[in-house]
């Protein structure tokens, strides 16, 4: 699994970007599925690295910061809808 982590993470990111673009063009219903698949792929790599904290400490800190920023942005967006 370790040698495929980068490919899984990049494909997850690609699916999220495709989902966001599709949701902007065709609506939320169509873009939700690729975005959800991308988030699941990213979650797999996130959990794998989390259980091996010492080996991936730097990447884990980056992922946690990205996750906190995303939660903050989504919360602000929900409050000012």
C-alpha positions in Angstrom: 0.0 0.0 0.0 2.9 2.4 0.8 4.1 2.6 -2.8 0.6 3.5 -4.0 -0.2 6.2 -1.5 0.8 9.1 -3.7 -1.3 7.8 -6.7 -4.3 7.2 -4.5 -4.0 10.7 -3.0 -3.6 12.4 -6.4 -6.5 10.5 -8.0 -8.6 11.5 -5.0 -7.6 15.1 -5.5 -8.4 14.8 -9.2 -11.9 13.4 -8.5 -12.6 16.2 -6.1 -11.6 18.8 -8.7 -13.7 17.1 -11.3 -16.6 17.0 -8.9 -16.4 20.6 -8.1 -16.2 21.6 -11.8 -19.1 19.3 -12.6 -21.2 20.8 -9.8 -20.5 24.3 -11.1 -21.4 23.4 -14.6 -24.3 20.8 -14.3 -25.4 21.2 -10.7 -24.8 19.6 -7.3 -26.4 16.3 -8.1 -24.0 15.5 -10.9 -20.8 16.7 -9.2 -21.5 15.2 -5.9 -20.5 11.6 -6.9 -17.0 12.3 -8.2 -16.3 14.6 -5.3 -17.5 12.0 -2.8 -15.3 9.3 -4.4 -12.3 11.7 -4.2 -12.9 12.4 -0.6 -13.2 8.6 0.2 -9.8 8.0 -1.6 -8.3 10.9 0.3 -9.7 9.5 3.6 -8.1 6.1 2.9 -4.6 7.8 2.6 -5.4 10.0 5.6 -6.2 7.1 7.8 -3.2 5.0 6.6 -0.9 7.9 7.4 -2.6 8.6 10.7 -2.0 5.1 12.0 1.7 5.5 11.0 2.1 8.9 12.7 5.9 8.7 13.2 6.6 7.9 9.6 4.2 10.5 8.1 4.2 13.2 10.8 4.9 16.1 8.5 2.2 15.1 6.0 -0.3 14.5 8.8 0.2 18.0 10.2 -0.4 19.4 6.7 -3.5 17.3 6.2 -4.9 18.4 9.6 -4.4 22.0 8.7 -6.1 21.6 5.3 -9.0 19.8 7.0 -9.3 22.6 9.6 -9.2 25.3 7.0 -11.9 23.5 4.9 -14.1 23.1 7.9 -13.7 26.8 8.7 -14.5 27.8 5.2 -17.6 25.6 5.0 -18.8 26.9 8.4 -18.5 30.5 7.3 -20.2 29.7 4.0 -23.1 28.0 5.9 -23.5 30.9 8.3 -23.6 33.6 5.6 -25.8 31.8 3.1 
